[in-house]
């Protein structure tokens, strides 16, 4: 250890009286340097990603599966279409429990009741052969019960994969889904399909109902490799919607220009209110939470 570790600042001042002012400024300068190093600056050419300022609320709990949604737009929502479910429907549950949204349709062919029942049987087998504790079986059983309790009545899970071109009956086209929306002005469209969003992007932009959706939430992957297509979609969306939130999914790294490789974007239809001010820095305290709880998110500023 060096002398800087053991001697307090006052002791150093006694031996360096002529340097008292610079030494007193050292903690301040160090703090400023730390802030600059810890903050990533988004370049001017990515200004289209700078969100407009509005009041946001977090739905879906902390960590992965939660999103920051505009409060004013939420007040008129009566339905939600979610493409991509996985094992997390906290967002949809929050819409139902907190905002009374009862018309919810989720599309995902990769999971379903059979998937969760298989998990229960596997956990039971592991318990019988003493590979895992009974709590693991109980956790899987409870999860399956929660799935059955939530997806019933007007809250539906369609076990279908959403694709650009249909191959068999296990698939649906994005146009079929969008055409089933009766009141897009009162609908949230949420899409998280692990990179397949690029194949659907053109059809989404060409859909009149999608363009009139009240709130659009999308997770975009591979934004470094697919930068041209990604920015093309963002700029086209600016014609009908305000981008009101941008969030780094910190399970993925940053690109060479410091833009996160995986991003969560939230748009609000322009007919709801006029927005002029832009957000200068992200994440937003009290709204944002890291997707990966064991890894902090990066601080971002727009130039």
PyMOL commands that set and color helices and strands:
alter all, ss='L'
color gray80, all
select helices_A, chain A and resi 3-6+9-15+17-38+44-49+71-74+90-99+113-128+134-150+174-179+184-186+197-206+208-211+227-237
alter helices_A, ss='H'
color red, helices_A
select strands_A, chain A and resi 39-42+56-59+67-70+79-83+103-107+155-158+161-163+171-173+187-191+215-220+241-248+263-269+281-282+299-302
alter strands_A, ss='S'
color yellow, strands_A
deselect
rebuild
show_as cartoon
